[in-house]
């Protein structure tokens, strides 16, 4: 060895210099039990891990609630956990809907997962032990990758609309907790924040915690396929439902990220994995889900028509004067003509929230429509028993210009009306008299089943009840 080589070797030894390593992270979020897309995701993951066997696969929460075969079976939420195990996830955050089946189902699904659930701002009490971790540190190619989990907390101290499902869990403000974990920076070479806060809050978090390298986020009201940078922190999120994944590549040199890039990739570009596709078929082909419960005479091609079916069913079953369902609760955009199955009904009532009854005067009802539109962030509510007109701007500020009974007559300003909505809508809508609310022990799906049993056949081709001008 010549003198120059000896000198270089001594310098490397003294400085502790390590050669650069490329760290690959695959980010997903808001899978929402999109069982049929999971085989495509597996093909993408396999291709990525063939190129880099150490690639880290993360989900930012909301694994379940979105497919009847997953959510209405014997073990709610378990099918998607099984598929995630087979795809090879390394960690998952905690989303709004992971506990939709209740705390027991959440605990069972966590125990069935071959990967940890990570959330630093959710703390179980001593009676409700959950296998929940604030963070985990993974090692890939000698590089320590810290993953810190954070989830959103509403004004009631729980993820929005989830207090009934999460007794025994205490939630703290995610941004405040993130600051408490600054110490994690010294324990790892790469710091990843696995969040369910929404893209705008991820930007705030990046500004607050510039020590982070990457945010793999989820939980935005509207689907987001974005990669951004805030103060040197790479922020990523996909549209969810396993339709896309984010491929993140970080260059780590001497224990520090020196550069990074990310791209959002459509899973439609990948063929379904055959073995996982067969597993999905086992879950979706159950006879109970294919049982016919009614008939749709003509195609429903608008979300509002499906909303009218749901609200009519609720009004029939509960005897309410008025039914109000937040637009975001209507996740089916169309219903084809022909037989209606059990699976179709569960797709309409994908969240399975409990119905509650309120007593409201017309002025309070108008206030509910405007406040719920803003809080929901999807559109103006679907209704039964009334019609209304209004103006809606791009920030979801609704101005109701007229409201009438279904017969076209004005509502009696002095009358108290029985208004039924779902508990999620009630919990996110400020100003409602919730202390006097009455839980009905029913879900919208229960109401739809009862309604179809009575009417047998439906036709909602011309059923708009809200005339909204958008600005």
DOMAR-694071 format. One record per residue (C-alpha): residue in one letter; chain; z, y, x. Coordinates in Angstrom, 2 decimals. Each point is the difference from the previous one (the first is absolute). Layout:
% DOMAR-694071
['A','A',[Z,Y,X]]
...
END
This chain:
% DOMAR-694071
['X','A',[0.00,0.00,0.00]]
['X','A',[-0.97,3.37,1.49]]
['X','A',[2.30,3.02,0.21]]
['X','A',[-1.52,1.71,-3.05]]
['X','A',[0.56,-3.07,-2.21]]
['X','A',[3.59,-0.35,1.24]]
['X','A',[0.66,3.65,-0.80]]
['X','A',[-1.46,-0.41,-3.51]]
['X','A',[2.13,-3.08,-0.64]]
['X','A',[3.15,1.84,1.11]]
['X','A',[-0.83,2.91,-2.32]]
['X','A',[-0.46,-2.34,-2.95]]
['X','A',[3.33,-1.65,0.75]]
['X','A',[1.90,3.28,0.33]]
['X','A',[-1.44,1.62,-3.11]]
['X','A',[0.30,-3.08,-2.19]]
['X','A',[-3.54,0.62,-1.16]]
['X','A',[-1.36,-2.50,-2.52]]
['X','A',[-3.68,-0.49,-0.70]]
['X','A',[-1.29,1.37,-3.30]]
['X','A',[0.13,-2.33,-2.99]]
['X','A',[-1.84,0.21,-3.29]]
['X','A',[2.24,-0.57,-3.02]]
['X','A',[-1.68,-0.87,-3.32]]
['X','A',[1.67,0.64,-3.35]]
['X','A',[-1.47,-0.89,-3.40]]
['X','A',[1.38,2.20,-2.78]]
['X','A',[-0.06,-0.80,-3.73]]
['X','A',[1.88,1.41,-2.98]]
['X','A',[0.35,-0.31,-3.77]]
['X','A',[-1.48,-3.50,-0.24]]
['X','A',[1.19,-0.15,-3.64]]
['X','A',[-0.64,-3.73,-0.34]]
['X','A',[-3.75,0.33,0.56]]
['X','A',[-0.19,-3.75,0.45]]
['X','A',[-3.80,-0.25,-0.02]]
['X','A',[-0.32,2.41,2.97]]
['X','A',[2.46,-1.83,2.23]]
['X','A',[-2.56,-2.59,1.24]]
['X','A',[-2.19,2.87,1.28]]
['X','A',[3.00,1.58,1.68]]
['X','A',[0.75,-3.30,1.71]]
['X','A',[-3.54,-0.17,1.39]]
['X','A',[0.37,3.51,1.42]]
['X','A',[3.40,-0.79,1.51]]
['X','A',[-1.31,-3.20,1.57]]
['X','A',[-2.92,1.86,1.58]]
['X','A',[2.33,2.71,1.30]]
['X','A',[2.48,-2.49,1.41]]
['X','A',[-2.78,-1.95,1.68]]
['X','A',[-0.78,3.17,1.94]]
['X','A',[3.70,0.83,0.50]]
['X','A',[2.41,-2.87,-0.77]]
['X','A',[2.95,2.40,0.21]]
['X','A',[-1.22,2.26,-2.82]]
['X','A',[2.89,1.10,-2.23]]
['X','A',[-0.59,-0.25,-3.78]]
['X','A',[2.06,2.35,-2.19]]
['X','A',[0.26,0.84,-3.72]]
['X','A',[1.57,3.26,-1.18]]
['X','A',[1.45,-1.43,-3.23]]
['X','A',[-0.90,-0.65,-3.64]]
['X','A',[-1.10,-3.57,0.53]]
['X','A',[0.22,-0.99,-3.65]]
['X','A',[-0.65,1.29,-3.55]]
['X','A',[-3.69,-0.03,-0.79]]
['X','A',[-1.05,-3.55,-0.86]]
['X','A',[1.38,-2.14,-2.83]]
['X','A',[-0.18,-3.20,2.03]]
['X','A',[2.38,1.62,2.47]]
['X','A',[2.27,2.03,-2.25]]
['X','A',[0.34,-2.05,-3.18]]
['X','A',[0.53,-3.45,1.49]]
['X','A',[3.08,-2.11,0.56]]
['X','A',[0.82,1.81,3.25]]
['X','A',[-1.13,3.64,-0.39]]
['X','A',[-1.58,1.34,3.15]]
['X','A',[0.03,-3.30,1.87]]
['X','A',[-3.78,-0.67,0.05]]
['X','A',[-0.76,3.13,2.01]]
['X','A',[2.81,-0.81,2.44]]
['X','A',[-1.51,-3.46,0.47]]
['X','A',[-3.42,1.52,0.71]]
['X','A',[1.48,2.57,2.39]]
['X','A',[1.70,-2.84,1.89]]
['X','A',[-3.35,-1.75,0.32]]
['X','A',[-1.77,3.17,1.14]]
['X','A',[2.66,0.46,2.68]]
['X','A',[1.85,3.25,-0.72]]
['X','A',[2.56,1.08,2.59]]
['X','A',[2.02,2.47,-2.10]]
['X','A',[0.05,1.73,-3.39]]
['X','A',[1.56,3.22,-1.25]]
['X','A',[1.76,0.45,-3.34]]
['X','A',[-2.04,1.63,-2.77]]
['X','A',[0.72,1.23,-3.52]]
['X','A',[-1.11,-3.22,-1.65]]
['X','A',[1.24,-2.72,2.33]]
['X','A',[3.11,-0.29,-2.20]]
['X','A',[-1.78,0.08,-3.36]]
['X','A',[1.27,-3.51,-0.77]]
['X','A',[3.59,1.06,0.69]]
['X','A',[2.30,-0.37,2.96]]
['X','A',[0.16,-3.81,-0.16]]
['X','A',[-3.80,-0.34,0.11]]
['X','A',[-0.13,2.51,2.88]]
['X','A',[2.59,-1.99,1.95]]
['X','A',[-1.81,-3.29,-0.65]]
['X','A',[-3.34,1.44,1.09]]
['X','A',[1.53,1.47,3.15]]
['X','A',[1.45,-3.38,0.88]]
['X','A',[-3.35,-1.71,-0.67]]
['X','A',[-1.84,2.42,2.30]]
['X','A',[-0.74,-1.09,3.56]]
['X','A',[0.23,3.66,1.01]]
['X','A',[2.83,2.56,-0.24]]
['X','A',[0.25,2.74,-2.62]]
['X','A',[0.84,3.29,1.72]]
['X','A',[1.66,3.06,-1.55]]
['X','A',[2.54,2.24,1.72]]
['X','A',[0.93,2.20,-2.96]]
['X','A',[0.88,-2.84,-2.43]]
['X','A',[3.45,-1.51,0.42]]
['X','A',[1.22,-2.99,-2.08]]
['X','A',[3.65,-0.02,-0.99]]
['X','A',[2.28,-2.86,1.07]]
['X','A',[-0.67,-1.96,-3.21]]
['X','A',[-3.80,0.20,0.24]]
['X','A',[-0.91,-1.31,3.42]]
['X','A',[-3.73,0.31,0.65]]
['X','A',[-1.91,-1.09,3.10]]
['X','A',[-1.02,3.63,0.50]]
['X','A',[-0.29,1.53,3.48]]
['X','A',[-0.06,3.71,0.90]]
['X','A',[-2.41,-0.67,2.85]]
['X','A',[-1.37,-2.75,2.21]]
['X','A',[-1.26,0.02,3.57]]
['X','A',[-3.00,-2.18,0.84]]
['X','A',[-1.29,-0.71,3.49]]
['X','A',[-3.71,-0.28,0.64]]
['X','A',[-1.46,-0.26,3.54]]
['X','A',[3.34,1.14,1.38]]
['X','A',[-0.07,3.12,-2.20]]
['X','A',[2.95,0.60,-2.34]]
['X','A',[-1.13,1.13,-3.46]]
['X','A',[2.72,1.40,-2.27]]
['X','A',[-0.73,-0.02,-3.74]]
['X','A',[2.28,2.16,-2.19]]
['X','A',[-0.24,-0.34,-3.79]]
['X','A',[0.47,2.85,-2.50]]
['X','A',[-0.52,0.19,-3.77]]
['X','A',[-0.07,2.83,-2.52]]
['X','A',[3.09,1.00,-1.96]]
['X','A',[-0.22,1.89,-3.30]]
['X','A',[2.33,2.61,-1.40]]
['X','A',[2.22,-2.70,-1.53]]
['X','A',[0.75,-1.55,3.39]]
['X','A',[-2.39,-2.93,-0.46]]
['X','A',[-3.73,-0.51,0.47]]
['X','A',[-1.61,1.66,-3.02]]
['X','A',[0.56,-2.04,-3.15]]
['X','A',[1.74,-2.88,1.79]]
['X','A',[3.73,0.59,-0.64]]
['X','A',[0.16,-2.69,-2.71]]
['X','A',[-1.45,-2.57,2.40]]
['X','A',[2.10,0.85,3.06]]
['X','A',[3.72,-0.14,-0.77]]
['X','A',[2.04,-0.42,3.15]]
['X','A',[-2.46,1.81,2.27]]
['X','A',[0.83,3.43,1.40]]
['X','A',[-2.89,2.22,1.11]]
['X','A',[0.14,2.99,2.34]]
['X','A',[-2.57,2.73,0.52]]
['X','A',[-2.76,-1.45,2.18]]
['X','A',[-0.58,3.11,2.12]]
['X','A',[3.69,0.38,0.79]]
['X','A',[0.31,-3.66,0.94]]
['X','A',[-3.07,0.22,2.22]]
['X','A',[1.73,2.65,2.12]]
['X','A',[3.00,-2.33,0.41]]
['X','A',[-2.31,-2.56,1.63]]
['X','A',[-1.36,2.26,2.72]]
['X','A',[2.00,-2.21,2.36]]
['X','A',[-2.51,-2.78,-0.68]]
['X','A',[-2.47,1.85,2.21]]
['X','A',[1.99,-0.97,3.10]]
['X','A',[-0.04,-3.69,-0.98]]
['X','A',[-3.76,-0.42,-0.27]]
['X','A',[-3.30,1.04,1.53]]
['X','A',[-1.82,0.46,-3.32]]
['X','A',[1.72,1.36,-3.13]]
['X','A',[-1.61,-0.83,-3.35]]
['X','A',[1.28,1.39,-3.31]]
['X','A',[-0.71,-2.39,-2.88]]
['X','A',[0.33,2.25,-3.03]]
['X','A',[-0.39,0.04,-3.78]]
['X','A',[0.23,3.76,-0.45]]
['X','A',[-3.53,1.17,-0.81]]
['X','A',[-2.45,1.67,2.38]]
['X','A',[1.35,3.53,-0.42]]
['X','A',[3.55,-1.08,0.81]]
['X','A',[-1.31,-1.94,3.00]]
['X','A',[-1.33,3.29,1.34]]
['X','A',[3.46,1.55,-0.40]]
['X','A',[1.55,-3.01,1.69]]
['X','A',[-2.39,0.28,2.95]]
['X','A',[0.95,3.64,0.49]]
['X','A',[3.69,-0.89,-0.26]]
['X','A',[-0.16,-2.99,2.34]]
['X','A',[-2.64,0.66,2.67]]
['X','A',[1.58,-2.80,2.01]]
['X','A',[-1.97,-2.43,-2.15]]
['X','A',[-3.41,-1.21,1.10]]
['X','A',[-1.46,-1.39,-3.24]]
['X','A',[0.77,0.09,-3.73]]
['X','A',[-1.26,-2.92,-2.08]]
['X','A',[0.56,1.46,-3.45]]
['X','A',[-0.36,-0.76,-3.69]]
['X','A',[1.18,1.11,-3.41]]
['X','A',[-2.38,2.89,-0.74]]
['X','A',[-0.59,0.67,-3.70]]
['X','A',[-3.76,0.05,0.47]]
['X','A',[-1.77,-2.53,2.26]]
['X','A',[-0.32,1.28,3.55]]
['X','A',[-2.30,-1.26,2.75]]
['X','A',[0.94,2.34,2.82]]
['X','A',[0.77,0.29,3.67]]
['X','A',[1.51,3.28,1.18]]
['X','A',[2.03,1.42,2.87]]
['X','A',[3.03,2.24,-0.33]]
['X','A',[1.63,1.28,3.18]]
['X','A',[-1.36,-2.94,1.95]]
['X','A',[1.17,-2.59,-2.55]]
['X','A',[-2.81,-2.19,-1.39]]
['X','A',[0.33,-0.27,-3.81]]
['X','A',[-1.82,-2.78,-1.86]]
['X','A',[-0.21,-1.27,-3.57]]
['X','A',[-2.48,-2.03,-2.04]]
['X','A',[-1.02,-0.05,-3.66]]
['X','A',[2.08,-3.14,-0.48]]
['X','A',[-0.55,-3.23,-1.96]]
['X','A',[-1.11,-1.65,3.28]]
['X','A',[-3.35,1.77,-0.40]]
['X','A',[0.28,1.58,3.44]]
['X','A',[2.01,-0.32,3.20]]
['X','A',[0.59,2.42,2.84]]
['X','A',[-0.80,-1.20,3.51]]
['X','A',[2.17,1.90,2.48]]
['X','A',[-0.53,-0.15,3.76]]
['X','A',[2.56,1.51,2.40]]
['X','A',[-0.26,0.36,3.76]]
['X','A',[3.44,-0.43,1.54]]
['X','A',[0.56,0.93,3.61]]
['X','A',[3.29,-0.22,1.89]]
['X','A',[1.96,-0.37,-3.26]]
['X','A',[-1.69,2.88,-1.81]]
['X','A',[-2.87,0.36,-2.48]]
['X','A',[-2.64,2.07,1.77]]
['X','A',[-2.71,-0.20,-2.68]]
['X','A',[-0.65,-1.52,-3.40]]
['X','A',[-2.66,-0.34,-2.63]]
['X','A',[-0.28,-1.51,-3.47]]
['X','A',[-2.70,-0.83,-2.51]]
['X','A',[0.08,-1.13,-3.61]]
['X','A',[-1.98,-3.18,-0.63]]
['X','A',[-1.21,-1.36,-3.35]]
['X','A',[0.88,-3.63,-0.67]]
['X','A',[-3.27,-0.33,-1.93]]
['X','A',[-1.63,-0.36,3.41]]
['X','A',[1.74,-3.35,0.55]]
['X','A',[-0.64,-3.34,-1.72]]
['X','A',[2.98,-1.61,-1.74]]
['X','A',[1.89,-2.60,1.99]]
['X','A',[-0.73,-3.31,-1.77]]
['X','A',[3.47,-1.53,0.31]]
['X','A',[1.78,3.09,-1.27]]
['X','A',[-2.59,0.37,-2.76]]
['X','A',[0.88,-3.49,-1.22]]
['X','A',[3.66,0.95,-0.03]]
['X','A',[-0.75,3.12,-2.06]]
['X','A',[-1.97,-2.14,-2.47]]
['X','A',[3.07,-2.19,-0.48]]
['X','A',[2.04,3.04,-0.97]]
['X','A',[-2.57,1.64,-2.29]]
['X','A',[-1.26,-3.04,-1.92]]
['X','A',[3.23,-0.85,-1.83]]
['X','A',[-0.64,-1.00,-3.65]]
['X','A',[2.86,2.17,-1.26]]
['X','A',[-1.72,3.16,1.28]]
['X','A',[-3.35,-0.97,-1.56]]
['X','A',[1.39,-0.49,-3.50]]
['X','A',[-1.87,2.17,-2.53]]
['X','A',[2.19,2.39,-2.02]]
['X','A',[-2.57,2.28,-1.64]]
['X','A',[-3.59,1.21,-0.11]]
['X','A',[-1.59,3.25,1.13]]
['X','A',[-3.06,0.83,-2.13]]
['X','A',[-1.68,2.52,2.33]]
['X','A',[0.56,0.88,3.67]]
['X','A',[2.66,2.56,0.85]]
['X','A',[-1.52,2.08,2.76]]
['X','A',[2.64,2.72,0.31]]
['X','A',[3.61,-0.08,1.13]]
['X','A',[0.95,2.08,-3.04]]
['X','A',[-1.20,-2.77,-2.35]]
['X','A',[2.24,-2.54,1.73]]
['X','A',[2.82,2.53,-0.22]]
['X','A',[-0.56,0.34,-3.74]]
['X','A',[0.21,-3.77,-0.43]]
['X','A',[3.28,-0.09,1.92]]
['X','A',[1.58,2.94,-1.83]]
['X','A',[-1.11,-1.32,-3.41]]
['X','A',[1.57,-3.35,0.81]]
['X','A',[3.26,1.66,1.03]]
['X','A',[0.07,2.12,-3.13]]
['X','A',[-0.65,-3.03,-2.22]]
['X','A',[2.70,-2.08,1.69]]
['X','A',[2.71,2.70,0.22]]
['X','A',[-0.73,2.01,-3.14]]
['X','A',[0.01,3.21,2.06]]
['X','A',[-1.30,3.30,-1.34]]
['X','A',[-1.63,0.77,3.34]]
['X','A',[-0.77,-2.01,3.13]]
['X','A',[-0.61,1.61,3.39]]
['X','A',[-1.14,-1.97,3.05]]
['X','A',[-0.67,1.63,3.36]]
['X','A',[-3.66,-0.20,1.02]]
['X','A',[0.89,-1.66,3.29]]
['X','A',[1.51,-2.90,-1.92]]
['X','A',[-3.48,-0.88,-1.33]]
['X','A',[-1.53,-1.84,2.96]]
['X','A',[-2.85,-1.76,-1.81]]
['X','A',[-3.08,2.19,-0.18]]
['X','A',[-1.94,-2.24,-2.36]]
['X','A',[0.29,-3.12,-2.13]]
['X','A',[-3.17,-2.01,-0.68]]
['X','A',[-1.01,-1.21,-3.43]]
['X','A',[1.11,-3.50,-0.86]]
['X','A',[3.21,-2.02,0.10]]
['X','A',[3.19,1.69,1.20]]
['X','A',[2.19,-2.27,2.11]]
['X','A',[3.65,0.03,1.02]]
['X','A',[-1.18,1.10,3.45]]
['X','A',[-1.86,2.98,-1.54]]
['X','A',[3.17,1.16,-1.74]]
['X','A',[2.02,-0.17,3.21]]
['X','A',[-2.73,1.93,1.81]]
['X','A',[0.33,2.76,-2.59]]
['X','A',[3.80,0.08,0.36]]
['X','A',[-0.02,-0.54,3.73]]
['X','A',[3.38,1.61,0.73]]
['X','A',[2.03,-1.62,-2.79]]
['X','A',[2.33,2.97,-0.46]]
['X','A',[2.51,-0.14,-2.83]]
['X','A',[-0.60,2.12,-3.11]]
['X','A',[2.55,2.59,-1.05]]
['X','A',[0.37,2.21,-3.08]]
['X','A',[0.70,3.74,0.09]]
['X','A',[0.65,2.50,-2.79]]
['X','A',[-2.08,3.13,0.50]]
['X','A',[-1.05,3.08,-1.92]]
['X','A',[-3.65,1.15,0.32]]
['X','A',[0.83,2.63,2.63]]
['X','A',[1.76,-2.66,2.07]]
['X','A',[-2.94,-2.36,-0.47]]
['X','A',[-2.39,2.65,1.35]]
['X','A',[2.31,0.53,2.94]]
['X','A',[-0.01,-3.75,0.62]]
['X','A',[-3.81,-0.17,0.01]]
['X','A',[-0.28,2.81,2.54]]
['X','A',[2.84,-1.14,2.27]]
['X','A',[-1.11,-3.66,-0.05]]
['X','A',[-3.56,0.96,0.93]]
['X','A',[1.29,1.89,3.04]]
['X','A',[2.47,-2.71,1.04]]
['X','A',[-2.48,-2.85,-0.49]]
['X','A',[-2.83,1.66,1.89]]
['X','A',[-2.79,-2.05,-1.60]]
['X','A',[-1.02,1.77,-3.21]]
['X','A',[1.16,1.00,-3.45]]
['X','A',[2.06,-2.62,-1.90]]
['X','A',[-1.41,-2.54,-2.46]]
['X','A',[1.55,0.28,-3.45]]
['X','A',[0.25,-1.49,-3.48]]
['X','A',[1.15,1.76,-3.18]]
['X','A',[-1.26,3.40,1.20]]
['X','A',[-3.05,1.74,1.43]]
['X','A',[0.04,2.95,2.36]]
['X','A',[-2.27,2.37,1.88]]
['X','A',[0.63,1.73,3.28]]
['X','A',[-1.15,1.28,3.37]]
['X','A',[0.65,-1.93,3.22]]
['X','A',[-0.43,1.44,3.49]]
['X','A',[-0.52,-1.82,3.30]]
['X','A',[3.75,0.07,0.76]]
['X','A',[0.72,-1.88,-3.27]]
['X','A',[1.45,3.01,-1.78]]
['X','A',[-0.63,-0.61,-3.70]]
['X','A',[0.04,2.73,-2.62]]
['X','A',[0.15,-1.44,-3.53]]
['X','A',[-1.92,2.32,-2.33]]
['X','A',[0.42,-2.01,-3.23]]
['X','A',[1.89,-3.06,-1.20]]
['X','A',[-0.26,-1.71,-3.38]]
['X','A',[0.98,-3.13,-1.88]]
['X','A',[-2.64,-2.73,-0.17]]
['X','A',[-0.97,1.19,-3.50]]
['X','A',[-0.95,3.40,1.44]]
['X','A',[3.00,1.89,-1.37]]
['X','A',[2.25,2.10,2.24]]
['X','A',[3.28,-1.58,1.06]]
['X','A',[3.12,1.22,-1.77]]
['X','A',[1.76,2.23,2.57]]
['X','A',[3.41,-0.84,-1.50]]
['X','A',[-0.46,-3.76,-0.17]]
['X','A',[1.33,-2.41,2.61]]
['X','A',[-2.57,-2.67,0.83]]
['X','A',[0.60,-3.51,1.36]]
['X','A',[-1.97,-0.04,3.25]]
['X','A',[-0.43,-3.20,2.03]]
['X','A',[-1.03,-0.02,3.65]]
['X','A',[0.62,-2.20,3.04]]
['X','A',[3.08,0.33,2.18]]
['X','A',[-2.01,1.00,3.06]]
['X','A',[-1.64,2.90,-1.85]]
['X','A',[3.38,1.08,-1.32]]
['X','A',[1.66,-0.13,3.40]]
['X','A',[-2.60,2.17,1.77]]
['X','A',[-0.27,2.58,-2.80]]
['X','A',[2.56,2.80,0.39]]
['X','A',[1.77,1.45,-3.01]]
['X','A',[0.03,-3.05,-2.30]]
['X','A',[3.22,-0.81,-1.91]]
['X','A',[0.49,-3.35,1.76]]
['X','A',[3.70,-0.21,-0.85]]
['X','A',[-0.96,-0.76,-3.62]]
['X','A',[-2.96,-2.24,0.84]]
['X','A',[0.01,-3.53,-1.42]]
['X','A',[-1.36,-2.95,1.97]]
['X','A',[-2.09,-2.27,-2.23]]
['X','A',[-0.02,-3.17,2.13]]
['X','A',[-3.80,-0.13,-0.23]]
['X','A',[-2.91,0.55,2.34]]
['X','A',[-3.44,1.27,-0.94]]
['X','A',[-1.39,-3.52,0.51]]
['X','A',[2.44,-1.35,-2.60]]
['X','A',[-1.25,2.63,-2.43]]
['X','A',[-3.67,-0.77,0.72]]
['X','A',[0.52,-3.72,-0.62]]
['X','A',[1.68,0.71,-3.36]]
['X','A',[-2.68,2.51,-0.97]]
['X','A',[-2.88,-2.38,0.79]]
['X','A',[1.74,-2.77,-1.91]]
['X','A',[-0.15,2.28,-3.06]]
['X','A',[-3.43,1.63,0.29]]
['X','A',[-1.86,-2.88,1.77]]
['X','A',[-3.00,2.21,0.84]]
['X','A',[-0.22,3.56,1.39]]
['X','A',[-2.61,2.74,0.41]]
['X','A',[0.88,3.08,2.07]]
['X','A',[-3.42,1.40,0.80]]
['X','A',[0.82,3.43,-1.47]]
['X','A',[3.70,0.57,0.46]]
['X','A',[0.61,3.19,1.99]]
['X','A',[3.20,1.74,-1.12]]
['X','A',[0.28,2.62,2.70]]
['X','A',[-2.75,2.59,0.46]]
['X','A',[0.56,1.41,3.46]]
['X','A',[-1.99,2.69,1.73]]
['X','A',[0.23,-0.24,3.77]]
['X','A',[0.06,3.05,2.23]]
END
